Amino acid sequence: MSPLSEHERRVLKELEISLLVESNDPLHLTAQDEYKRHRRGAIAGACTFLIGAAIMIVFLTQQLAVSVAGLFVLIAGSLFFAHQIQLANRASKMTELPPTDQPTS
C-alpha cells in the first residue's frame, strides 16, 4: 500500500471528526475534550494555590497550625496544577496532525 496523500489525510480527518460529532456516546471523549478538562483542572489547582497562600499569610501571626495547614493546601494546589498542565500538554499533542513526508522543492 502506498502512503496517504495530504488531501487523503485531510479527508480522513474530516470524516473522523464528523463521525465523532454524530456519535451520541457520552463516554466518548475527544482529545480536545481531554485538553479542556485538564485546563479546567489546572485553573482549579491555581485557585487552590492562591487560597492556600491567602490562608497561610492571614493566619501566620494568629494561629500557626492554621497557617501550616494553608502551606499544605498551597503545596497540594501547586502539585495538582503542575500535573494538570502536563496532562493538558499531552492531550494537545494528540490533536495535532502527523508531519507529512513530502519532499520540499
TIVEX-343834 format. One record per atom (N, C-alpha, C): residue in one letter; atom name; x, y, z. Coordinates in steps of 0.1 Angstrom, whole numbers, padded with zeros to 4 digits. Atoms other than C-alpha are relative to their C-alpha. Example, Ala and Ser with C-alpha at 12.3 -4.5 7.8 and 13.67 -1.06 7.14 Angstrom:
<lokols>
   code   site    east   north      up
      A      N    0009   -0012    0000
      A     CA    0123   -0045    0078
      A      C    0009    0012    0000
      S      N   -0009   -0011    0000
      S     CA    0137   -0011    0071
      S      C   -0008    0011    0008
</lokols>
This chain:
<lokols>
   code   site    east   north      up
      M      N    0008   -0012    0000
      M     CA    0000    0000    0000
      M      C    0009    0012    0000
      S      N   -0008   -0013    0001
      S     CA    0012    0035   -0008
      S      C   -0005    0009    0012
      P      N    0004   -0009   -0010
      P     CA    0011    0062    0019
      P      C   -0011    0009   -0005
      L      N    0010   -0010    0004
      L     CA   -0018    0086    0020
      L      C    0005    0013   -0004
      S      N   -0004   -0014    0004
      S     CA   -0015    0119    0003
      S      C   -0006    0010    0010
      E      N    0004   -0011   -0009
      E     CA   -0020    0152    0021
      E      C   -0016    0002   -0001
      H      N    0014   -0002    0002
      H     CA   -0055    0155    0006
      H      C   -0008   -0011    0007
      E      N    0007    0011   -0005
      E     CA   -0065    0120    0016
      E      C    0000    0000    0015
      R      N   -0001   -0001   -0015
      R     CA   -0053    0126    0052
      R      C   -0010    0010    0005
      R      N    0010   -0010   -0005
      R     CA   -0074    0157    0055
      R      C   -0014   -0005   -0001
      V      N    0014    0005    0002
      V     CA   -0105    0140    0041
      V      C   -0002   -0011    0011
      L      N    0001    0010   -0010
      L     CA   -0099    0111    0065
      L      C   -0002    0007    0014
      K      N    0001   -0007   -0012
      K     CA   -0095    0135    0094
      K      C   -0014    0007    0001
      E      N    0013   -0006    0000
      E     CA   -0127    0153    0084
      E      C   -0011   -0010    0003
      L      N    0010    0011   -0002
      L     CA   -0146    0120    0083
      L      C    0000   -0004    0015
      E      N   -0001    0004   -0015
      E     CA   -0133    0111    0118
      E      C   -0007    0010    0008
      I      N    0006   -0011   -0007
      I     CA   -0144    0145    0131
      I      C   -0015   -0001   -0001
      S      N    0015    0000    0002
      S     CA   -0179    0142    0115
      S      C   -0006   -0012    0007
      L      N    0005    0012   -0007
      L     CA   -0183    0107    0130
      L      C    0000    0002    0015
      L      N    0000   -0003   -0014
      L     CA   -0173    0119    0164
      L      C   -0012    0010    0004
      V      N    0011   -0009   -0003
      V     CA   -0198    0148    0162
      V      C   -0014   -0007   -0001
      E      N    0013    0007    0002
      E     CA   -0226    0125    0150
      E      C   -0002   -0011    0011
      S      N    0001    0010   -0010
      S     CA   -0218    0100    0178
      S      C   -0007    0005    0012
      N      N    0008   -0004   -0012
      N     CA   -0242    0101    0207
      N      C    0005   -0007    0012
      D      N   -0006    0007   -0011
      D     CA   -0219    0082    0230
      D      C    0005    0010    0010
      P      N   -0005   -0010   -0009
      P     CA   -0215    0104    0261
      P      C    0013   -0003    0007
      L      N   -0013    0004   -0006
      L     CA   -0185    0084    0273
      L      C    0012    0002   -0009
      H      N   -0011   -0002    0009
      H     CA   -0165    0091    0242
      H      C    0005    0014    0000
      L      N   -0006   -0013   -0001
      L     CA   -0141    0119    0248
      L      C    0010    0002   -0011
      T      N   -0010   -0003    0010
      T     CA   -0121    0136    0221
      T      C    0012    0006    0007
      A      N   -0012   -0006   -0005
      A     CA   -0086    0149    0226
      A      C   -0002    0015    0005
      Q      N    0003   -0013   -0004
      Q     CA   -0100    0184    0227
      Q      C   -0008    0001    0013
      D      N    0007    0001   -0013
      D     CA   -0124    0174    0255
      D      C    0010   -0002    0011
      E      N   -0010    0003   -0010
      E     CA   -0095    0160    0274
      E      C    0008    0012    0003
      Y      N   -0008   -0012   -0002
      Y     CA   -0075    0192    0269
      Y      C   -0008    0010    0009
      K      N    0008   -0009   -0008
      K     CA   -0104    0213    0282
      K      C   -0002   -0004    0014
      R      N    0002    0005   -0014
      R     CA   -0109    0191    0312
      R      C    0012    0002    0008
      H      N   -0013   -0002   -0008
      H     CA   -0072    0193    0322
      H      C    0003    0015    0001
      R      N   -0002   -0014   -0001
      R     CA   -0072    0230    0315
      R      C   -0008    0005    0012
      R      N    0009   -0003   -0012
      R     CA   -0101    0234    0340
      R      C    0006   -0004    0013
      G      N   -0007    0005   -0012
      G     CA   -0082    0213    0364
      G      C    0012    0008    0004
      A      N   -0012   -0009   -0003
      A     CA   -0051    0235    0361
      A      C   -0005    0013    0006
      I      N    0006   -0012   -0006
      I     CA   -0073    0265    0368
      I      C   -0004   -0002    0015
      A      N    0004    0003   -0014
      A     CA   -0087    0248    0399
      A      C    0013   -0002    0009
      G      N   -0013    0001   -0007
      G     CA   -0051    0240    0410
      G      C    0006    0013    0003
      A      N   -0005   -0013   -0002
      A     CA   -0041    0276    0406
      A      C   -0008    0007    0011
      C      N    0009   -0007   -0011
      C     CA   -0071    0288    0427
      C      C    0003   -0006    0013
      T      N   -0004    0006   -0012
      T     CA   -0062    0262    0453
      T      C    0013    0005    0006
      F      N   -0013   -0005   -0004
      F     CA   -0027    0275    0454
      F      C   -0002    0014    0006
      L      N    0002   -0014   -0005
      L     CA   -0039    0311    0459
      L      C   -0008    0000    0013
      I      N    0007    0001   -0013
      I     CA   -0064    0301    0486
      I      C    0010   -0005    0011
      G      N   -0010    0005   -0010
      G     CA   -0036    0282    0504
      G      C    0010    0011    0004
      A      N   -0009   -0012   -0003
      A     CA   -0013    0313    0501
      A      C   -0007    0010    0009
      A      N    0007   -0009   -0008
      A     CA   -0040    0335    0515
      A      C   -0002   -0004    0014
      I      N    0001    0006   -0013
      I     CA   -0047    0312    0544
      I      C    0013    0001    0008
      M      N   -0013    0000   -0007
      M     CA   -0010    0310    0552
      M      C    0003    0014    0005
      I      N   -0004   -0013   -0003
      I     CA   -0005    0347    0551
      I      C   -0009    0006    0011
      V      N    0009   -0006   -0009
      V     CA   -0036    0357    0570
      V      C    0002   -0006    0014
      F      N   -0001    0006   -0013
      F     CA   -0032    0332    0599
      F      C    0014   -0002    0005
      L      N   -0014    0002   -0004
      L     CA    0006    0334    0601
      L      C    0003    0006    0014
      T      N   -0003   -0006   -0013
      T     CA    0006    0358    0631
      T      C   -0011   -0005    0011
      Q      N    0011    0003   -0010
      Q     CA   -0027    0345    0647
      Q      C    0001   -0015    0005
      Q      N   -0001    0014   -0004
      Q     CA   -0026    0307    0646
      Q      C    0009   -0008   -0009
      L      N   -0010    0006    0008
      L     CA    0004    0288    0635
      L      C   -0005   -0013   -0007
      A      N    0005    0012    0005
      A     CA   -0014    0255    0630
      A      C   -0008    0002   -0013
      V      N    0008   -0003    0012
      V     CA   -0039    0270    0605
      V      C    0009    0005   -0011
      S      N   -0010   -0005    0011
      S     CA   -0010    0287    0587
      S      C    0007   -0012   -0006
      V      N   -0007    0012    0005
      V     CA    0008    0254    0584
      V      C   -0010   -0008   -0009
      A      N    0010    0006    0009
      A     CA   -0025    0239    0570
      A      C   -0001    0007   -0013
      G      N    0000   -0008    0012
      G     CA   -0025    0267    0545
      G      C    0011   -0003   -0009
      L      N   -0012    0004    0007
      L     CA    0010    0258    0535
      L      C   -0002   -0013   -0007
      F      N    0003    0013    0006
      F     CA   -0001    0222    0528
      F      C   -0010    0002   -0012
      V      N    0009   -0003    0011
      V     CA   -0030    0235    0507
      V      C    0007    0006   -0012
      L      N   -0008   -0007    0010
      L     CA   -0006    0257    0488
      L      C    0008   -0010   -0008
      I      N   -0008    0010    0006
      I     CA    0017    0228    0481
      I      C   -0008   -0010   -0009
      A      N    0008    0009    0007
      A     CA   -0011    0205    0471
      A      C   -0006    0006   -0013
      G      N    0005   -0007    0012
      G     CA   -0025    0231    0447
      G      C    0010    0002   -0011
      S      N   -0010   -0002    0011
      S     CA    0008    0237    0430
      S      C    0003   -0014   -0006
      L      N   -0003    0013    0005
      L     CA    0014    0199    0426
      L      C   -0012   -0004   -0010
      F      N    0011    0003    0008
      F     CA   -0021    0195    0412
      F      C    0000    0008   -0013
      F      N   -0002   -0009    0012
      F     CA   -0016    0225    0388
      F      C    0010   -0006   -0009
      A      N   -0011    0006    0009
      A     CA    0017    0210    0375
      A      C   -0005   -0012   -0007
      H      N    0005    0013    0006
      H     CA    0001    0176    0369
      H      C   -0010    0003   -0011
      Q      N    0010   -0003    0010
      Q     CA   -0029    0190    0351
      Q      C    0006    0007   -0013
      I      N   -0006   -0006    0012
      I     CA   -0007    0212    0328
      I      C    0007   -0011   -0008
      Q      N   -0006    0011    0008
      Q     CA    0013    0181    0319
      Q      C   -0010   -0008   -0008
      L      N    0010    0008    0007
      L     CA   -0018    0162    0310
      L      C   -0007    0008   -0011
      A      N    0006   -0008    0011
      A     CA   -0032    0191    0290
      A      C    0010    0001   -0011
      N      N   -0009    0000    0011
      N     CA    0000    0193    0270
      N      C    0000   -0013   -0007
      R      N    0001    0013    0007
      R     CA   -0002    0156    0263
      R      C   -0012   -0001   -0009
      A      N    0013    0000    0007
      A     CA   -0038    0160    0252
      A      C    0001    0009   -0012
      S      N   -0001   -0009    0011
      S     CA   -0030    0189    0230
      S      C    0009   -0005   -0011
      K      N   -0008    0007    0010
      K     CA   -0003    0169    0212
      K      C   -0007   -0010   -0008
      M      N    0008    0011    0007
      M     CA   -0028    0142    0204
      M      C   -0009    0006   -0011
      T      N    0009   -0006    0010
      T     CA   -0049    0167    0183
      T      C    0008    0004   -0012
      E      N   -0008   -0005    0012
      E     CA   -0020    0177    0160
      E      C    0001   -0011   -0011
      L      N   -0002    0010    0011
      L     CA   -0017    0160    0126
      L      C    0014   -0004   -0001
      P      N   -0014    0004    0001
      P     CA    0013    0139    0120
      P      C    0007    0007   -0012
      P      N   -0007   -0007    0010
      P     CA    0040    0155    0099
      P      C    0000   -0008   -0014
      T      N    0000    0007    0013
      T     CA    0040    0148    0061
      T      C    0014   -0003   -0004
      D      N   -0013    0004    0005
      D     CA    0068    0131    0044
      D      C    0002    0004   -0014
      Q      N   -0001   -0004    0014
      Q     CA    0067    0151    0012
      Q      C    0013    0009   -0001
      P      N   -0012   -0008    0002
      P     CA    0100    0165   -0002
      P      C   -0004    0014   -0004
      T      N    0002   -0014    0004
      T     CA    0103    0203   -0005
      T      C    0007    0003   -0012
      S      N   -0006   -0003    0012
      S     CA    0111    0217   -0038
      S      C    0006    0014    0000
</lokols>
